[in-house]
Amino acid sequence: MTHSFDTVIIGAGAAGLFCAGVAGQLGLKVLLLDHSEKVAEKIRISGGGRANFTNRDVTPANFSGENPHFCRSALARYTPRDFTALMERYRIPFHEKHKGQLFCDHSAEDLIQMLLAECAAGGVQRWQPCSIKSIRSPGAAGASCYELDSDRGIIAARSIVVATGGLSIPKIGATDFAYRVARQFGLRVVQPRPALVPLTFDGAGWAPYAQLAGLSLPVQISTGSKKAQTTFLEDLLFTHRGLSGPAVLQISSYWAAGAPIRLNLAPGHDVAQALTRAKTSSRKRIANELAALVPSRLAEAWVQQDSRWQRPVSDAPDKALMLLAERLARWELTPTGTEGYKKAEVTAGGVDTRDLSSQTMESKQPGLYFIGEAVDVTGWLGGYNFQWAWASAFACAQALANGKTL
């Protein structure tokens, strides 16, 4: 038996659910399916269970990819205010935490139930669990529509939307399905890699800092050449294996294997000036003076690197104090890797935007669309990736309803 639909959306995550609801309410007969029994697991676990579902201050500058301008059109046509208006319509309370980050007051489950209600309002059929075994394009063996072989039979549809995300967090069902489909139809794929992910370091080289595990402090972090440097001012977290926290998660999306990262461990402080002043008026140890500028655990660990720093500040040579200030302001180190997809919040890379329309999300293969994290668009930490999910899904749904093609 063949089941016929206007469009099949594969992937019941944030982008897939939203696209299905909008397309259904625009009059399309929509099938939403997923190989997992659960919907929107990434929403459910995000933001400590409260879902950092968007950011008030979204701009294209908050996104990276081979073509960082690709996201501009979709983001302009579906804004954070559009999504919060939908939340308000469903009377879901939310709040701003900091830096424009918006969270549900109660639970991410409120947001998931809203998306399911939107699907129900659009008459969307949902098959879960249901896996796709193969896809045949229109024209293959005389077919007039795409044909999909699924666990529940053959599906015929005018269009297919792939919203299966990337490789991040495999324990909740992440797969490479989107990339396999893209390659099947001759589309390019930018090499996927973990992003918004902790960075790791060589065990022996990291040993002096492993004792700082659990320590958090605000830092300025950067990577890249002077001409193409990316910098963030965020909190850093020391771990047993390396560095994490918002600062490192942010910079990880821009870090290239083998490249160094640079850290100012006392942003907003002139360490050289503070130590020079202390030398003339204090008999405290250098570590105690440093503890006024950085956490005491860090100060104690830092002075162990040089015997000239393990003394009263009044006894330290000026040159040694200047070197200490320089090291704190510009700590350069090279990660050996990342914690991988199991700890990555998103996947960088994905379906190459050169093969997609920025207005419709349709690929060069007519009737085949890609949205959300499957696409080579990666947002900053702080709700930006969910906004890309909503915006790309909305652009796609509008195009499906209008019958637009490249």
N, C-alpha and C positions, 0 to 999 in steps of 0.2 A: 504494500500500500504506500502511495506517495502522499505526503502532507504538503500542502501548498501555502506559501506565505508571500507577502510583498518583500519582507526583509527578515533575515535571520541575524541575530546579534549573538555572537559567541563570547561569553565571559560575563558573569553576573557580579562584577565588581562595581566600583563607583561609576566609571564611565559607561559601562554596559547598561546598568540599571537606569541611569539618567537618560541615556540615549533612547532606550526602549520606551520609557514613559513619555518622553516628548514626541517621539515618532508615532506612538500609538494614539496619542491625543490629537495628532495632526491628521488622523484618518487612515493610517497604514495598518495592515494586518501584520503583526509583529510576533516573532517567536524569539524568546530569550532562553539560551541554554548554557549550561556550565557542567564541567565534568565532576564538580564537587556538589555535595548535598547542601552546603551552606552558601549563603550569599554574603558578599561584601566583608569578608574576613579582615581585609586591610583597614576598612573603616572601623570595624569593631575593636581592633587592637590599637588604633592610633590615638595619640594624645592621652595616653594613660587610661584609655577606655572612654574618653570624652570627645574624641575626634576633633582635631585641629582642621576643620573642614574648609577654611579659606583664609585669606589675609586681606584686610581692608586696603592695603597699599600695593596691590599687584601691578607691576609694569613688565613689559618685555625684558627689561634689564635684569629681572629676577630669574631668568631662564638661560640655560646653556644648551648647546648642541652644535652640530656642524653648520647649521644655518640658524643662528640665534634670533633672526627676524621672522622666522616661519610662524611663530606663535602669535604674532601681533594681531592678525585679522580676527582670529577666533576670540582672543582675550578682549578685544574691543567690542565685540558683538554680544558677549555674555560676561558681565562683570560680577565682582563680589556682591555688589548691591542687588543684582538680579537674584543671586542665590539666597541672600539673607531675606529678601522679600518673600521668597518661597517658604523659607523657614518660618517667617512671621505669619504667613497664611495658615500654616499648620500649628501655629501657637507653640513652637518649640523654642524655649528660652535659651539664649546663648550669651557669652560674655567675651570681652577682649582681655587676653592675658597680658601680653606685652608685645611691642613691635608689630602691632596690627593683627596678631594671631587670634582667630576666633575659635572658640570651643563651645560645645554643648554644655549647658548648665548641669544636666542630669547624666545622660549617658549617650554614647554613640548609637545605641539601639534606637533612640528617638529618630535619628537621621535615617537609619536603615529602614525603619517602618514607614517614614515619609516617602522614600524612594519606591518602596513596594506599593504604597498607596497610589503613587503617581502611575506606576505600571498598571495597576488594577483599573484606574480611571481611563487608561488608554486601551483596555481590553487585551493587554499583552498576555500571550500564553507563555508559561515558563516550564521548561523541562529540566529537572534536576533530580539525581545526577544523570547526565547524558553526554557521552563523548562522541566526537566526530572522527570517523575513521578515514574518510577521504572526501575530496571536493573535486567536482568536475565542472569545467567552465561552460558557459553557453556556447553552443556550436559543437561541443564534443559529443560525438555519437548522435548528432541531430537534436540535442537538447536546446530548448529555447530559453531556459533559465539555468541558474546554477543548480547543480544537484549535489546534495551532501548525504553521504552514507553515515547514519548515526545508530546509536544503540537502540533507538526506537523506530527505526525504519528510514526510508528515503525521504529527504526533504527537498522540495523545489522552491526556489526563491529568486526574485528579480535581482536582489542585491544581498551582499554579505557584509556585516560589520564585525571586524575582529577587535575585541576589547579585552584580550586575555592578559594584558600587562606584560611584565618582564620576568626576570629570574629571581627577584628578591624574595626572601623568606620562603624557601621551598616547603617548609613544614605546613604552610597554609595553602599549598597547591600550586605554586608558581611553576610554569613550564615554558618551553621555548616554542610553543605552538604558533605564536604570531610570526616569528622569524621563519619557521618552516613554510607557512602559507605564503609569506612574501616571496621567498625564494622559489617556491613552486610556480609562481606566476611571473618570474623574471624581475622581481623588484630587488633593489639593493638594500643591504642591511649594514648599518654602522655597527662595528664590533661592540657587543654589549659588555658592560663592566659594572661592578658594584659601585653605587654612589650613596652619598649621605651615610658613610660607613666609617667606623673607627679605623685608625691606622696602627700598624704594628711595626716593631723594630727587632733587630737582631738580639737574641737572648743575652749574650755576654755584654754587648754594647749598651743594652738597656738596664743591666743590673744595678747601676748606681741610682736609677730613678724608680725602680720597681717598688722601693720602700715608700714611695709617695702615692701609691695606689689609693684612690678614694679622694684625693685632694682636688679641689676645684678652685679656679680663680679666673677673673676676667683677663683676656689677653688680646693682643692684635696679632693676627696670623695672616701669612701671605705665601703665595707660590707663584712661579712663572718668572719670566725675564723682566727686566726693568721696564721694557717697552710694552709688555703684555702681562702685567702683574695683577693678580686678583687678591684683594685684602678684605678681611672681615674683622669686626670687633665683637667678640662673643666670649662665652665662658668655656674654659678648657678643663678637661677631667683627665687626671692620670689614672692609668690602669696597670695591671700586672704585666701586660704584654705591649703596652704602648700608650696612645693618646686617644681620647674620645671627647664627648661633650659637644655642644653646638658649634664651637669654633672649628673643630676637626671635621665634624660631619659636613659642614658647609664647604670647607676647603677641599675635601676629598673629591668633590665633583669636578674640581679643576686641576687636581694633582695628577701628574703623569708619572708612571713607574720610573724609578731611577732619579727623579728630580728631588731637590731638597724643599723643605718648608722652612719658613722663618718666623720666629715668635718673639714678640716683645712681651716679656712677662710682667712688666710694670707700666702698662700704658697710662698716660696721664701724669706720670712722675718723671722728674729729671733726677735720675739716680746719681749721676755724677755730681750734680750740684748738692744733693742731700748729703752724700758721703763727704764731700769736701768741707761742707759747713760743719758736719759732725766732728770731723778731725780736729777742729780748733776749739770745740766746746764740750766734747764727750769723752768719757773713759770706758764706755760700753764696748763689748765685743762687736765686731763687724756684723755678725749674724743678728745680734740684738737690734742694731740700727736698721738692718735690712728688713727686719720683721715689722717695721712701721710702714713698709712699702709693699711687701708681699707676705703671704702666709708664713708663719714661723717655721713650719716643717720644710717648706721650700728653701727658706733662708738657711737653715741648718744644713740641708743637703747640698746647697749650692757652694757654700764656703769650703766644703770638704774637697773640692776640686783643686785647690791651690793652698799650700801651706802659708802663703803670705796673707791669706784671708782669714786665717784661724788665730786672730789676735785682736787686741783692742784697736779700734779705729784710729786712735791717736798715734799708734805705733806703725801703722801701715804706710808703705811708700806710696806717693801720689800715683805712680805708674800702675801699681797693683790695684788701686781703687778705680782708676780709669778703665783698666781691663775688666774688672768686675762689672762696672756699669755697662760697658759695651756688650759683654756676654749676656747680661740680663735683657738688654734692649734688642739684641739681635742674636738669639739662639738659633743657629742653623743646624738642622739635622735631616737625614735622608731616611724615610721609611723604607722598610724592606717589603711591605705589602699592606694588605687590608684584612679585616676580619671576614671578608667574603660575603657572598649572597645571604648567608644565614643571619648576618647582622645588618645588612644593607637595607635602608628604608626604601630605596628605589633602585632602578636599573638605568644607568646612563647608556646612550646608544639606542639602537633599535631600528625600526623601519626608516629608511633614508628619506628625509623630507623632500629631496630632489624628485622623488617619484610620487609625491602626494600633492594635492591641491590644498593650499593654505586656507582657502575659503570653504571647501566642502569636505575635506579629509578623504576624498576619493583618490584612489591610486591610478596609475597609468593603465591598470587593468580595469576596464569599465565595470562599474557595479561592485567593486571591491574596495571597502573602506577600512581605515585603521584609526583608532582613537586612543586617547589616554597614554598610559605608560609604555605601550607597545611602540610608540613613535619616538624618534630621536629628539625629544624635548624633555629636559630635566629641570625642575624648579628647585629653588632654594628650600631649605628647611623652614617650616613655619606656615604651612597651609597652601603653599603655591602649587604643589603637585595636584592636590585635590581641585584647585581652581582650574588647572589645565584639563583635568578629567571632565569637569562640568562644561567648560567652554568648548572643548573639542567635540564632546558628545552633542552639545546643542547645535553646533555648526553642521555636524553630520546629519542629525535628525532633520534639520531644516532642508538640507540638500536632498535627502531621501524623499521628503514630502513634495518638494518642488520638481523632482525628477531631473535635477541638474547633473551634468556630467562635465568632465574636463574639456 
